[in-house]
Amino acid sequence: MKLTARAQRLSRDPLGTVWRRRFNLGAVPPRPKSDVAAQLASSPIVAVALDIGEGAGALNDTIRVTAERGAARLRQRAEAQSPGDRPYP
């Protein structure tokens, strides 16, 4: 078996060197803090109430395009407009 240079050592490393090696094992440099504005621009969360009845073709197209974005998060919630109306499924 071939011995490495570490096997040839006759003295121990100083305590500071041992601790640095032990506690920095696998240490990676810290990541820079993320920019909040960039996060909001990449995946905005917006709560709105829309009446998408007839005649809202441009609005429906815009919603469709927004839904196709990978980072967009949309949720549908149907509400009854009056006590006799039934909400959409």
N, C-alpha and C positions, 0 to 999 in steps of 0.2 A: 504494500500500500504506500502510495506516495504522500508524504506529509507536506502541508503548506507552510508558508512563512509564519503563520500564526502559531503553529505547533512548535516552532523554534524559540518562541519568547520565553524568557526566564523570569520576568517580573510582571506584576499586575499593572493594569492601567490605573491612573489616578481616579479617585472616587468621582470627581466631576465629569470625567470622560465617560465613566461607566453609566452614570445617571443620564447624561445627555444621550448616550446611545440607547439606553433602555426606554426612556420616555419619548424619544423622537422617532422611534421605530415606525416606519411607514408614514411618517408625517408628510403632509402635502402643504404647499403654500395656501393660505386662506384665499377663498374666492372673493373677488370684489363684490361689494354690496350691489344688489340689483337696483336699477332705476325704476322707481314706482311709476313714473309717467310712461316709460316704455312698456311696462307690464299692462297698464290700463289701455294703452293704444293698441296693443297686440290682442287683447281679449277683453273688450269692454263688457260690463254688466250694466244694462240699462233697463229700468222698469217703466213701462209705458202702458197706457190704455188706448186701444185703437178700435174704431168702428170700421170694420172692413166689409161693409155691406156692398151693394151693387154700385158700380161706378167708381170703384177704387182700384182700377187696374194697375196704375203706376205704383200705388202703395203695395199691392200684392207682389208685383215684380221686385220691388226693393226688398221686401221681406224674404222672398225666395233667394235672391242673390246673397243677402246677409246670412241666411241659413246654410248656404253652400260654403261659407268660410269655415276653415278648419277650427279656428279658435272661438267661433261664435257660439254662445249658449243661449238658446231660446226656449221659452216655456209657454205653452198655450194654456190659458185659463178662460173658460167661457162663463159669463155671468148673465143671468136673466135681467132683461131691461125693465120689466114690470112684474108684479106678482103673478100674472097669468101666463107669462112667457116661460118657455122651458129652455134651459141653457143648452148650448151645443155640446155634443159628446166630447 
